[in-house]
Every structure is written in structure tokens, then in C-alpha cells.
Amino acid sequence: MKTRNSFFVAVALCALSSSAAFAFDWPQEQTASDSFFSYFGQLRGGTISSSLIFKDNSEIKAAYEGRVTAVITDHGDDFGWFESTLGNAVTVAHKDNLVTVYANLDDESIPEKLYETKNVESGEKLGVSGNSGWQEGQSCLEFKVIDTKNATVINPRILMPRVGKELPLAVGTLTMDGKDGKSHNLTWERYIPAGVYSLYRKRQSVAVPYRTSVAINGATVESISYDTLKESAGLLCATGNSNYSAQELYPDAERQLLAIIQLTHGRNTVSVTVTNILGAATSVTYALDVY
């Protein structure tokens, strides 16, 4: 009788250098860069998305050669740090301590031979995307890349070929919350009390910057990166000057944290830059009189 493994992969990881030893192939049909269903780092279900979710139903294949470590077909309500139900899934271990997770598969499409731990080649069929995972109603692949050595989840797009144009990024409306609980909208406010503020941009519903940066008087005071997510105190976090959880990064459905800044008395020039994965940047600058 074959054994169907039901478990969660409790791992986390650290930033992967652009000089990675290898790159992944597509785990399904090529998808234009602006046409995914959900992006890494996006606010999704009250947490920071650690997956890249494709839009179309497709045959799923191994993105790189490796060894199948599990075939998940039964699951409970809690998948640990994955933060979501994977549904039917296959996990494949690769060199350099990387693991790929192919979730939301159709159970009947998973080849029988995968239920026994074995090596797979790049491009080998793992199944067909189904409707078993968190995104029920969407028959599409949920794809994760994990480093089992370093406590982080990698943005899959770092390792995958990119096709077509990127989603347009805009800095959007900027607001600041002071420690006194008061909020300031930089669209029309230029006179601001000195103090420490949480600076936010209006969140775009789908597009996620690859990096956000804030400078004051020409000096960068904080950059938040979306190349990886790190586990901290049991929560997935984006990394800037601190590790920011979903509740800190996305305090509500409308805002995304850019930086924690300190404004001192006098003229403060605040510049915000959002950058996509290709390095294209969009910036705005506000001159504030701080009293």
C-alpha cells in the first residue's frame, strides 16, 4: 500500500545573492510578468504572501532537478509557518539547500511514481494545477521557494525567467502616523511637528515593489526589500531596519509601510522611491517645514 505523506515543511530562509549558482525553469507555461494572480510580498488573507500564484490552469513540472521529499494529499487546518493551506502539493529538494513547493494541485493528476521518494529532472511532470489550496475557486499553481538553511522564503521571480512588461508602480498618496496617534497627509500638509513617524504609501491592490526606499535630506534612512521574507517570532516578515510583520507592514487594507523616520526642526526634504524587479524606479519628493 502506498503511503501518502501529510506534513508541513517547517523551514525559513535568508537572502539569495543575484549570483545564484543556478536559475529555475518555469514550473508551468510561461506567464507575462504583469499577469500573475498574486505576487510575492502582496497582502493576502491578512498576511504577507510567501508565494507566487499563477493565473491559468496548467500542467505543472519541476522547475529544476532534485528529489521529491513529500507528496501532500491530506491536510489539517494548520500548516505552521506556511501560513496557508497548501492543498495537494509536491515538494522537491534541490542543491544549495533550496526547496520548491508546488501547491494547489489536482490530486488525481499527481503521477503515482512520485509517492515514492525519487529523483526528478527539470521539466518532469508533477501534476496539473487544481482547486485544493487556499485560493479555492482558482485552479492555479501556488509556487514557493524555500531555503532550508537560512530562515527565509525567496521571491520565486528572482530565480525565474521574466517575460513581458512589469505591472506599473506608483508611489501613491503618502501619510505619516505620529506616536501621538495623529495622521498627516503629505498631499496637502507641509507643516509637521518634529518627532518619529511611521511613513506609509497608498497600497496598490496587486503590484508590489521589489524595494522601497526613503531618504531625508538626501541620505537614505530605510529600505524595505521584497526579495525574501524572514521568519521572526513565528511570523513572516519583510526586512528593513527591522523585521516587519504583516500587521506592521500592512496596518490596514489601504496602506503599506515605507519607513520609520525621524523629522527634526527645520526644512526636511523627504524622498520616496519604489523600484520594480528590473530596477526601474519611480520617486516623489516633499519639502516639509518641521516645527
TORMI-981955 format. One line per 3 residues: number of its first residue (from 1); their letters; for each residue y, x, z of N, C-alpha, C, CB. Coordinates in steps of 0.1 Angstrom, whole numbers, plus 5000, padded with zeros to 4 digits. Last residue first. Glycine has a CB too. Example, Ala and Ser with C-alpha at 12.3 -4.5 7.8 and 13.67 -1.06 7.14 Angstrom:
2 = sa = 4978:5128:5071:4989:5137:5071:5000:5129:5079:4994:5141:5057 ~ 4943:5132:5078:4955:5123:5078:4967:5132:5078:4955:5113:5090 $
This chain:
291 = yvd = 5719:5084:5127:5729:5085:5139:5722:5085:5152:5738:5073:5138 ~ 5716:5094:5094:5709:5092:5107:5718:5094:5119:5697:5101:5108 ~ 5717:5083:5063:5726:5088:5073:5720:5084:5087:5740:5082:5071 $
288 = lay = 5695:5093:5036:5698:5084:5048:5708:5091:5058:5684:5082:5056 ~ 5687:5090:5004:5695:5098:5013:5699:5088:5024:5708:5102:5005 ~ 5655:5090:4988:5666:5082:4995:5674:5092:5004:5659:5071:5003 $
285 = tvs = 5636:5092:4959:5643:5099:4969:5654:5090:4975:5649:5113:4964 ~ 5603:5091:4944:5616:5085:4947:5622:5093:4958:5615:5070:4950 ~ 5579:5099:4918:5587:5102:4930:5599:5093:4931:5591:5117:4931 $
282 = taa = 5547:5105:4905:5559:5096:4905:5566:5098:4918:5555:5081:4902 ~ 5526:5128:4886:5533:5124:4899:5545:5114:4896:5538:5136:4906 ~ 5494:5137:4876:5507:5131:4872:5514:5125:4884:5505:5120:4861 $
279 = gli = 5470:5147:4883:5481:5155:4887:5494:5149:4883:5480:5168:4882 ~ 5448:5131:4879:5451:5141:4868:5463:5149:4872:5454:5133:4855 ~ 5448:5113:4900:5438:5123:4900:5440:5134:4889:5424:5117:4898 $
276 = ntv = 5484:5110:4908:5470:5105:4905:5461:5116:4903:5471:5097:4891 ~ 5506:5108:4936:5501:5116:4925:5487:5111:4921:5500:5131:4929 ~ 5538:5101:4948:5524:5096:4947:5519:5103:4934:5523:5080:4946 $
273 = tvs = 5563:5111:4970:5556:5114:4958:5542:5108:4958:5556:5129:4954 ~ 5595:5108:4984:5581:5103:4985:5575:5105:4971:5580:5088:4989 ~ 5620:5122:5004:5614:5121:4991:5599:5117:4993:5616:5134:4983 $
270 = vtn = 5650:5119:5021:5636:5116:5022:5630:5114:5008:5633:5104:5031 ~ 5675:5136:5036:5670:5132:5023:5655:5131:5023:5675:5143:5012 ~ 5697:5130:5061:5683:5132:5058:5679:5127:5045:5674:5126:5069 $
267 = rgh = 5726:5139:5078:5721:5134:5065:5706:5139:5063:5729:5140:5053 ~ 5723:5133:5114:5729:5138:5102:5723:5132:5089:5728:5153:5102 ~ 5696:5137:5136:5710:5133:5134:5716:5140:5122:5719:5136:5146 $
264 = tlq = 5663:5134:5122:5673:5139:5132:5687:5135:5127:5671:5155:5132 ~ 5632:5118:5120:5646:5118:5115:5655:5123:5126:5650:5105:5109 ~ 5599:5125:5115:5610:5125:5125:5623:5127:5118:5608:5137:5135 $
261 = iia = 5570:5106:5104:5582:5115:5102:5592:5115:5113:5589:5112:5088 ~ 5539:5102:5091:5547:5101:5104:5558:5111:5103:5537:5103:5117 ~ 5533:5087:5059:5535:5099:5068:5541:5094:5081:5545:5109:5062 $
258 = llq = 5523:5065:5046:5526:5077:5038:5527:5089:5047:5539:5075:5030 ~ 5501:5037:5047:5508:5048:5054:5510:5060:5045:5501:5052:5066 ~ 5507:5007:5030:5499:5019:5031:5507:5030:5037:5494:5023:5016 $
255 = rea = 5508:4971:5033:5514:4984:5034:5503:4995:5035:5522:4985:5047 ~ 5496:4946:5031:5508:4949:5022:5512:4963:5022:5519:4940:5027 ~ 5477:4939:5049:5473:4939:5035:5484:4944:5026:5469:4925:5032 $
252 = dpy = 5482:4964:5075:5481:4951:5071:5478:4951:5056:5494:4942:5074 ~ 5479:4991:5079:5481:4982:5091:5480:4968:5088:5494:4986:5098 ~ 5462:5014:5067:5465:5001:5062:5467:4991:5073:5454:4996:5052 $
249 = leq = 5460:5036:5084:5464:5038:5070:5468:5025:5064:5452:5044:5062 ~ 5451:5025:5108:5464:5032:5108:5469:5034:5094:5462:5046:5114 ~ 5428:5012:5101:5438:5004:5108:5452:5011:5108:5434:5001:5122 $
246 = asy = 5413:5033:5090:5418:5022:5081:5429:5014:5088:5406:5012:5078 ~ 5426:5064:5104:5416:5053:5102:5422:5042:5093:5411:5047:5116 ~ 5435:5096:5097:5440:5082:5098:5429:5072:5095:5451:5081:5088 $
243 = nsn = 5438:5126:5113:5428:5118:5106:5432:5103:5108:5414:5120:5112 ~ 5470:5142:5106:5460:5137:5115:5449:5130:5106:5466:5127:5125 ~ 5482:5151:5083:5485:5159:5095:5475:5155:5107:5499:5157:5100 $
240 = gta = 5455:5137:5067:5469:5142:5065:5471:5152:5076:5479:5131:5065 ~ 5427:5121:5055:5432:5133:5062:5446:5136:5058:5423:5144:5061 ~ 5411:5090:5063:5418:5099:5053:5425:5109:5061:5428:5090:5044 $
237 = cll = 5380:5082:5079:5395:5084:5080:5399:5093:5068:5398:5092:5092 ~ 5357:5060:5094:5360:5068:5082:5376:5069:5082:5355:5061:5069 ~ 5347:5065:5129:5354:5058:5118:5357:5067:5106:5368:5052:5124 $
234 = gas = 5337:5080:5149:5329:5069:5144:5335:5061:5133:5325:5059:5155 ~ 5355:5100:5153:5353:5090:5164:5346:5077:5158:5367:5086:5170 ~ 5356:5104:5119:5362:5108:5132:5361:5097:5142:5377:5112:5129 $
231 = ekl = 5346:5115:5088:5342:5107:5100:5349:5113:5112:5327:5107:5101 ~ 5368:5115:5060:5361:5122:5070:5358:5113:5082:5370:5133:5076 ~ 5368:5114:5024:5371:5107:5037:5362:5114:5048:5367:5092:5036 $
228 = tdy = 5385:5131:4997:5374:5129:5006:5378:5120:5018:5368:5142:5011 ~ 5408:5127:4983:5397:5133:4976:5384:5132:4984:5399:5148:4974 ~ 5432:5117:4991:5421:5108:4989:5410:5114:4981:5426:5095:4983 $
225 = sis = 5455:5130:5016:5446:5132:5004:5435:5121:5004:5440:5146:5004 ~ 5488:5131:5024:5476:5125:5027:5467:5125:5015:5478:5110:5032 ~ 5512:5154:5037:5505:5149:5025:5491:5143:5030:5502:5162:5015 $
222 = evt = 5544:5159:5052:5530:5154:5053:5525:5151:5039:5529:5142:5062 ~ 5566:5174:5048:5563:5172:5062:5549:5166:5063:5573:5163:5068 ~ 5581:5197:5026:5570:5187:5028:5566:5186:5042:5558:5192:5019 $
219 = agn = 5616:5199:5023:5604:5205:5030:5593:5194:5031:5608:5212:5043 ~ 5638:5185:5014:5632:5195:5005:5619:5201:5011:5641:5205:5002 ~ 5645:5167:5034:5655:5178:5030:5647:5189:5023:5661:5183:5043 $
216 = iav = 5612:5160:5036:5625:5157:5042:5634:5169:5040:5624:5154:5057 ~ 5586:5145:5018:5594:5157:5021:5607:5152:5027:5597:5165:5008 ~ 5553:5135:5014:5566:5131:5019:5573:5144:5023:5565:5121:5031 $
213 = str = 5527:5124:4992:5534:5135:4999:5548:5130:5003:5535:5147:4990 ~ 5494:5114:4984:5507:5110:4987:5514:5122:4995:5508:5097:4995 ~ 5468:5115:4959:5475:5122:4970:5489:5116:4972:5476:5137:4968 $
210 = ypv = 5458:5096:4944:5449:5107:4947:5455:5115:4959:5446:5116:4935 ~ 5466:5061:4951:5470:5075:4947:5459:5085:4951:5483:5079:4955 ~ 5450:5034:4936:5451:5042:4948:5455:5056:4944:5437:5043:4956 $
207 = avs = 5452:5001:4923:5455:5015:4921:5456:5023:4935:5467:5018:4913 ~ 5451:4974:4935:5439:4982:4930:5442:4997:4930:5436:4976:4916 ~ 5475:4966:4947:5463:4959:4950:5450:4966:4946:5463:4945:4944 $
204 = qrk = 5496:4990:4964:5492:4984:4951:5478:4978:4954:5491:4994:4940 ~ 5516:4986:4993:5503:4989:4987:5501:4982:4974:5492:4985:4997 ~ 5547:5000:4998:5540:4987:4995:5527:4990:4987:5550:4978:4986 $
201 = ryl = 5545:5027:5022:5548:5021:5008:5542:5008:5007:5543:5031:4997 ~ 5559:5038:5053:5549:5031:5045:5554:5028:5031:5545:5017:5052 ~ 5561:5059:5081:5567:5055:5068:5556:5049:5059:5573:5068:5061 $
198 = syv = 5569:5057:5114:5557:5056:5105:5563:5051:5092:5546:5046:5111 ~ 5592:5079:5131:5589:5067:5123:5575:5068:5116:5600:5064:5113 ~ 5613:5090:5157:5600:5092:5150:5596:5078:5143:5589:5097:5159 $
195 = gap = 5649:5094:5153:5636:5091:5160:5624:5094:5151:5636:5076:5164 ~ 5681:5079:5148:5673:5091:5149:5660:5087:5157:5680:5103:5156 ~ 5687:5049:5130:5687:5057:5142:5678:5069:5142:5684:5048:5154 $
192 = iyr = 5702:5048:5098:5690:5047:5105:5691:5054:5118:5678:5052:5097 ~ 5715:5035:5070:5720:5040:5083:5708:5037:5093:5733:5033:5088 ~ 5705:5023:5048:5708:5037:5047:5712:5043:5060:5718:5040:5036 $
189 = ewt = 5687:4996:5035:5692:5003:5047:5693:5018:5045:5682:5000:5059 ~ 5675:4987:5012:5689:4983:5015:5695:4990:5027:5691:4968:5015 ~ 5651:4999:5009:5657:4994:4997:5672:4991:5000:5650:4981:4993 $
186 = lnh = 5640:5006:5033:5649:5016:5027:5655:5011:5014:5641:5029:5024 ~ 5638:4987:5061:5635:4986:5047:5645:4996:5039:5636:4972:5041 ~ 5625:4991:5093:5636:4993:5084:5631:4994:5070:5643:5006:5088 $
183 = skg = 5615:4975:5123:5612:4979:5110:5625:4981:5102:5602:4970:5103 ~ 5609:4983:5158:5618:4978:5147:5614:4983:5134:5633:4981:5150 ~ 5594:4995:5178:5589:4983:5171:5598:4977:5160:5587:4972:5182 $
180 = dkg = 5602:5018:5187:5608:5007:5194:5603:4994:5188:5623:5007:5194 ~ 5593:5036:5169:5585:5035:5181:5590:5023:5190:5585:5047:5190 ~ 5597:5021:5137:5601:5030:5148:5592:5027:5160:5615:5028:5151 $
177 = dmt = 5586:5020:5104:5585:5013:5117:5588:5024:5128:5571:5007:5120 ~ 5599:5016:5072:5597:5025:5083:5596:5017:5096:5607:5036:5084 ~ 5591:5012:5037:5596:5007:5050:5592:5017:5061:5590:4993:5053 $
174 = ltg = 5597:5010:5002:5594:5018:5014:5599:5012:5027:5600:5032:5012 ~ 5581:4996:4974:5591:4994:4985:5587:5003:4997:5592:4980:4989 ~ 5568:5021:4950:5569:5008:4957:5580:5007:4967:5556:5003:4962 $
171 = val = 5556:5041:4935:5559:5043:4949:5560:5030:4956:5571:5052:4951 ~ 5529:5034:4913:5544:5032:4916:5545:5035:4931:5549:5018:4913 ~ 5507:5042:4887:5511:5043:4901:5526:5041:4903:5507:5056:4907 $
168 = ple = 5484:5028:4864:5497:5032:4867:5500:5032:4882:5508:5024:4860 ~ 5451:5041:4860:5459:5030:4864:5474:5035:4868:5453:5023:4877 ~ 5447:5064:4833:5446:5061:4847:5454:5048:4849:5451:5072:4856 $
165 = kgv = 5429:5062:4801:5441:5064:4809:5439:5059:4824:5453:5056:4804 ~ 5397:5078:4793:5408:5069:4792:5419:5071:4802:5403:5055:4793 ~ 5374:5091:4815:5376:5086:4802:5388:5076:4802:5363:5079:4797 $
162 = rpm = 5361:5119:4832:5371:5108:4832:5374:5104:4817:5384:5113:4839 ~ 5330:5129:4847:5339:5129:4836:5349:5117:4836:5331:5129:4822 ~ 5329:5135:4883:5325:5127:4871:5335:5130:4859:5324:5113:4874 $
159 = lir = 5339:5145:4906:5327:5152:4900:5323:5146:4887:5316:5151:4909 ~ 5359:5129:4914:5362:5144:4914:5351:5150:4905:5362:5149:4928 ~ 5349:5104:4916:5356:5107:4904:5360:5122:4903:5369:5099:4903 $
156 = pni = 5338:5101:4942:5329:5104:4931:5337:5108:4918:5321:5092:4927 ~ 5352:5116:4969:5356:5107:4959:5347:5110:4946:5371:5108:4955 ~ 5328:5121:4995:5336:5126:4984:5340:5115:4974:5328:5138:4976 $
153 = vta = 5328:5120:5030:5324:5113:5018:5333:5118:5006:5324:5098:5019 ~ 5318:5144:5056:5328:5137:5047:5321:5130:5036:5338:5148:5041 ~ 5305:5165:5073:5310:5153:5078:5321:5146:5069:5316:5155:5091 $
150 = nkt = 5288:5187:5059:5302:5187:5063:5308:5174:5067:5310:5193:5053 ~ 5262:5183:5049:5265:5194:5058:5279:5193:5065:5265:5207:5050 ~ 5259:5163:5031:5252:5162:5044:5255:5173:5054:5237:5161:5041 $
147 = div = 5282:5146:5014:5279:5160:5017:5272:5160:5031:5291:5170:5016 ~ 5279:5120:4990:5280:5124:5004:5276:5139:5005:5270:5115:5013 ~ 5291:5094:4970:5287:5108:4970:5289:5114:4984:5295:5117:4959 $
144 = kfe = 5281:5062:4957:5287:5071:4968:5282:5085:4966:5283:5066:4982 ~ 5286:5032:4940:5282:5046:4939:5289:5055:4949:5285:5052:4925 ~ 5274:5002:4931:5283:5009:4941:5277:5023:4943:5282:5001:4955 $
141 = lcs = 5273:4984:4901:5268:4996:4909:5279:5000:4919:5265:5007:4900 ~ 5272:4948:4900:5277:4961:4896:5273:4972:4906:5293:4961:4894 ~ 5276:4918:4899:5264:4926:4896:5268:4940:4891:5255:4918:4885 $
138 = qge = 5292:4901:4923:5295:4912:4913:5282:4920:4911:5307:4921:4918 ~ 5281:4885:4941:5288:4878:4931:5292:4888:4920:5300:4871:4936 ~ 5287:4908:4968:5279:4897:4962:5287:4889:4952:5273:4888:4973 $
135 = qwg = 5293:4935:4977:5301:4928:4967:5293:4917:4960:5306:4938:4956 ~ 5272:4944:4993:5284:4938:4999:5292:4930:4989:5292:4948:5006 ~ 5242:4938:4973:5251:4945:4982:5262:4937:4987:5256:4958:4977 $
132 = sng = 5229:4926:4953:5222:4926:4966:5231:4932:4977:5210:4934:4965 ~ 5228:4923:4925:5237:4914:4933:5232:4914:4947:5238:4900:4927 ~ 5225:4951:4904:5221:4938:4907:5232:4931:4915:5208:4938:4915 $
129 = svg = 5218:4976:4879:5227:4970:4889:5224:4956:4891:5242:4972:4885 ~ 5185:4988:4876:5196:4981:4870:5205:4975:4881:5191:4969:4860 ~ 5171:5021:4881:5171:5007:4882:5182:5001:4873:5173:5003:4896 $
126 = lke = 5170:5048:4874:5168:5044:4888:5167:5029:4890:5179:5050:4897 ~ 5161:5069:4848:5164:5056:4852:5161:5054:4867:5157:5046:4844 ~ 5177:5101:4845:5165:5094:4847:5168:5080:4853:5155:5101:4856 $
123 = gse = 5200:5117:4844:5198:5107:4834:5186:5098:4835:5198:5113:4821 ~ 5184:5146:4857:5196:5139:4854:5195:5129:4842:5207:5150:4850 ~ 5151:5138:4871:5160:5145:4862:5173:5138:4860:5153:5148:4848 $
120 = vnk = 5137:5138:4903:5142:5131:4892:5151:5140:4884:5150:5118:4896 ~ 5108:5143:4924:5120:5148:4917:5124:5139:4906:5117:5162:4912 ~ 5100:5120:4951:5097:5128:4939:5110:5133:4933:5089:5120:4928 $
117 = tey = 5084:5098:4973:5094:5109:4972:5090:5118:4960:5095:5117:4985 ~ 5076:5067:4959:5071:5079:4964:5081:5090:4962:5057:5083:4958 ~ 5092:5049:4947:5088:5046:4961:5081:5058:4967:5080:5033:4961 $
114 = lke = 5094:5056:4921:5105:5061:4930:5101:5058:4944:5118:5054:4926 ~ 5075:5042:4906:5072:5056:4910:5083:5062:4919:5072:5065:4897 ~ 5086:5017:4900:5076:5019:4911:5074:5033:4915:5062:5013:4906 $
111 = pis = 5121:5015:4894:5107:5019:4890:5098:5022:4902:5109:5032:4882 ~ 5138:4986:4901:5136:4999:4906:5122:5004:4902:5138:5000:4921 ~ 5141:4959:4894:5143:4969:4883:5140:4983:4888:5157:4968:4879 $
108 = edd = 5138:4943:4915:5127:4943:4906:5128:4954:4895:5125:4930:4899 ~ 5163:4946:4928:5150:4950:4934:5139:4952:4924:5146:4941:4945 ~ 5192:4958:4915:5182:4947:4914:5169:4952:4918:5182:4941:4899 $
105 = lna = 5215:4974:4937:5206:4974:4926:5198:4961:4926:5197:4986:4926 ~ 5235:4983:4955:5236:4970:4948:5228:4970:4936:5251:4968:4945 ~ 5238:5019:4950:5236:5007:4958:5239:4995:4950:5245:5007:4970 $
102 = yvt = 5230:5050:4952:5232:5041:4941:5228:5027:4947:5222:5044:4928 ~ 5243:5080:4963:5237:5067:4967:5241:5057:4956:5243:5063:4981 ~ 5236:5115:4965:5242:5104:4958:5235:5091:4962:5242:5106:4942 $
99 = vln = 5244:5143:4984:5235:5132:4982:5243:5121:4975:5230:5126:4996 ~ 5246:5179:4986:5252:5166:4982:5241:5156:4981:5259:5168:4969 ~ 5239:5205:4992:5240:5196:5003:5246:5182:4999:5247:5201:5015 $
96 = dkh = 5236:5220:4969:5249:5221:4976:5250:5210:4987:5260:5220:4966 ~ 5214:5198:4951:5218:5211:4957:5232:5210:4962:5217:5222:4946 ~ 5207:5164:4962:5210:5174:4952:5212:5188:4959:5222:5170:4943 $
93 = avt = 5189:5134:4968:5195:5146:4974:5196:5157:4962:5186:5152:4985 ~ 5195:5100:4964:5190:5112:4957:5197:5124:4963:5192:5112:4942 ~ 5186:5067:4971:5194:5079:4975:5187:5091:4969:5196:5080:4990 $
90 = van = 5190:5034:4960:5183:5046:4959:5192:5058:4963:5177:5048:4945 ~ 5190:4999:4972:5196:5012:4969:5186:5023:4968:5207:5016:4980 ~ 5199:4967:4979:5188:4975:4973:5195:4988:4968:5181:4968:4962 $
87 = glt = 5226:4968:5003:5217:4961:4995:5205:4970:4990:5224:4954:4983 ~ 5244:4981:5019:5241:4987:5006:5233:4978:4997:5234:5000:5008 ~ 5270:4968:5038:5256:4966:5034:5254:4972:5020:5252:4951:5035 $
84 = sef = 5292:4992:5053:5289:4980:5045:5274:4979:5042:5297:4981:5032 ~ 5295:5016:5067:5305:5005:5069:5303:4993:5060:5319:5011:5066 ~ 5282:5039:5070:5284:5034:5056:5294:5023:5056:5271:5030:5050 $
81 = wgf = 5276:5044:5096:5289:5048:5092:5292:5044:5077:5290:5063:5093 ~ 5254:5016:5100:5261:5027:5106:5274:5031:5099:5252:5039:5105 ~ 5247:4992:5089:5243:5004:5082:5251:5016:5087:5244:5002:5067 $
78 = ddg = 5237:4962:5101:5244:4974:5105:5239:4986:5098:5245:4976:5120 ~ 5220:4941:5095:5234:4939:5094:5243:4951:5096:5238:4928:5104 ~ 5193:4955:5075:5199:4947:5085:5214:4945:5084:5195:4952:5099 $
75 = hdt = 5172:4954:5045:5183:4960:5053:5187:4950:5064:5195:4963:5044 ~ 5150:4967:5021:5153:4957:5032:5164:4963:5040:5140:4955:5040 ~ 5152:4987:5003:5150:4973:4998:5152:4963:5008:5136:4972:4991 $
72 = iva = 5158:5019:4994:5161:5009:5004:5160:4995:4997:5176:5011:5009 ~ 5142:5048:4991:5144:5036:4983:5146:5025:4993:5132:5032:4973 ~ 5150:5082:4995:5148:5069:5000:5150:5058:4990:5156:5066:5013 $
69 = tvr = 5152:5106:4981:5149:5107:4996:5146:5093:5002:5161:5113:5003 ~ 5144:5121:4952:5146:5108:4958:5142:5109:4973:5138:5097:4951 ~ 5160:5151:4943:5148:5145:4949:5152:5132:4955:5142:5155:4959 $
66 = gey = 5176:5159:4911:5174:5160:4926:5161:5154:4930:5186:5154:4932 ~ 5201:5161:4886:5187:5163:4890:5187:5164:4905:5181:5175:4884 ~ 5226:5134:4886:5222:5148:4885:5208:5150:4890:5232:5157:4894 $
63 = aak = 5227:5107:4885:5239:5115:4880:5236:5130:4879:5250:5112:4889 ~ 5201:5086:4874:5205:5097:4883:5217:5105:4877:5193:5106:4885 ~ 5212:5053:4863:5205:5066:4861:5210:5076:4871:5206:5071:4847 $
60 = ies = 5211:5019:4856:5216:5029:4865:5207:5041:4863:5216:5024:4879 ~ 5222:4995:4832:5211:5004:4837:5217:5015:4845:5202:5009:4825 ~ 5247:4971:4844:5242:4982:4835:5229:4988:4841:5253:4993:4834 $
57 = ndk = 5275:4950:4847:5261:4952:4849:5256:4962:4839:5254:4938:4847 ~ 5308:4965:4854:5298:4958:4845:5284:4960:4849:5300:4963:4831 ~ 5323:4979:4872:5326:4965:4869:5315:4958:4862:5339:4964:4861 $
54 = fil = 5316:5001:4900:5317:4998:4886:5319:4983:4884:5305:5003:4878 ~ 5331:5015:4927:5323:5004:4923:5326:5001:4908:5326:4991:4932 ~ 5328:5042:4948:5334:5038:4935:5325:5027:4930:5334:5050:4925 $
51 = sss = 5333:5042:4984:5325:5041:4972:5334:5040:4959:5316:5028:4972 ~ 5346:5038:5007:5340:5051:5005:5332:5052:4992:5331:5055:5017 ~ 5376:5021:5015:5364:5022:5006:5359:5036:5004:5367:5016:4992 $
48 = itg = 5384:5016:5047:5387:5024:5036:5375:5025:5027:5393:5038:5040 ~ 5383:4980:5057:5380:4995:5059:5385:5002:5047:5365:4997:5062 ~ 5386:4954:5051:5391:4959:5064:5388:4973:5067:5385:4951:5075 $
45 = grl = 5377:4951:5025:5370:4945:5036:5374:4950:5050:5355:4946:5034 ~ 5394:4978:5015:5383:4969:5011:5375:4964:5023:5373:4977:5001 ~ 5418:4998:5002:5415:4989:5013:5405:4979:5008:5428:4982:5018 $
42 = qgf = 5405:5028:4985:5411:5015:4985:5408:5007:4998:5406:5007:4972 ~ 5390:5050:4984:5402:5051:4992:5409:5037:4993:5411:5061:4987 ~ 5377:5044:4952:5376:5052:4964:5389:5052:4971:5371:5067:4962 $
39 = ysf = 5381:5011:4938:5382:5026:4938:5381:5032:4952:5396:5029:4933 ~ 5364:4986:4919:5370:4990:4932:5370:5005:4932:5362:4984:4944 ~ 5359:4983:4892:5361:4971:4900:5368:4975:4913:5348:4964:4903 $
36 = fsd = 5376:5003:4867:5366:5001:4877:5369:4989:4886:5365:5013:4887 ~ 5394:5009:4847:5386:4997:4845:5375:4996:4856:5380:4996:4832 ~ 5408:5032:4841:5415:5021:4847:5407:5008:4848:5428:5019:4839 $
33 = sat = 5389:5049:4829:5395:5053:4843:5402:5041:4849:5403:5065:4842 ~ 5361:5032:4814:5375:5038:4814:5381:5039:4828:5384:5028:4805 ~ 5328:5043:4818:5338:5033:4822:5352:5039:4821:5336:5027:4836 $
30 = qeq = 5296:5048:4804:5310:5053:4807:5319:5041:4809:5314:5061:4795 ~ 5268:5034:4822:5276:5035:4810:5290:5040:4813:5277:5022:4802 ~ 5260:5054:4851:5257:5042:4842:5266:5044:4829:5260:5029:4849 $
27 = pwd = 5266:5077:4862:5254:5070:4867:5251:5058:4860:5256:5067:4882 ~ 5276:5105:4842:5278:5091:4846:5265:5085:4851:5283:5083:4834 ~ 5269:5137:4859:5270:5128:4847:5273:5114:4852:5256:5128:4839 $
24 = faf = 5287:5159:4880:5278:5148:4878:5280:5142:4864:5279:5138:4889 ~ 5289:5195:4880:5296:5181:4879:5285:5171:4876:5307:5181:4868 ~ 5287:5224:4901:5283:5215:4890:5290:5202:4890:5268:5213:4891 $
21 = aas = 5300:5238:4920:5290:5245:4912:5286:5237:4900:5278:5249:4921 ~ 5336:5234:4921:5323:5230:4924:5313:5236:4915:5321:5214:4924 ~ 5363:5240:4923:5354:5250:4917:5340:5247:4920:5358:5264:4920 $
18 = ssl = 5376:5223:4938:5376:5220:4924:5367:5230:4916:5390:5220:4919 ~ 5357:5218:4968:5366:5225:4960:5365:5221:4946:5363:5240:4962 ~ 5356:5190:4989:5348:5198:4979:5358:5205:4970:5339:5189:4971 $
15 = acl = 5359:5185:5024:5365:5185:5011:5357:5195:5002:5379:5190:5012 ~ 5329:5172:5041:5342:5179:5040:5347:5181:5026:5341:5193:5047 ~ 5311:5143:5055:5313:5155:5047:5327:5160:5046:5308:5153:5034 $
12 = ava = 5281:5127:5070:5295:5127:5067:5299:5141:5061:5304:5124:5079 ~ 5254:5103:5076:5260:5116:5072:5274:5115:5070:5252:5122:5061 ~ 5229:5085:5078:5240:5087:5087:5245:5101:5085:5236:5085:5101 $
9 = vff = 5217:5062:5057:5219:5077:5057:5231:5080:5065:5221:5082:5042 ~ 5194:5038:5070:5207:5042:5065:5209:5057:5066:5218:5035:5073 ~ 5164:5022:5057:5172:5031:5067:5186:5033:5062:5165:5044:5069 $
6 = snr = 5134:5015:5047:5146:5008:5051:5153:5016:5061:5143:4993:5056 ~ 5110:5022:5022:5118:5027:5033:5131:5019:5035:5122:5042:5030 ~ 5081:5009:5016:5095:5007:5012:5103:5011:5024:5098:4993:5007 $
3 = tkm = 5050:5021:5006:5059:5020:5017:5073:5019:5012:5058:5031:5027 ~ 5021:5006:4991:5033:5015:4990:5043:5011:5002:5041:5013:4977 ~ 4988:5009:5000:5000:5000:5000:5012:5009:5000:5000:4990:5012 $
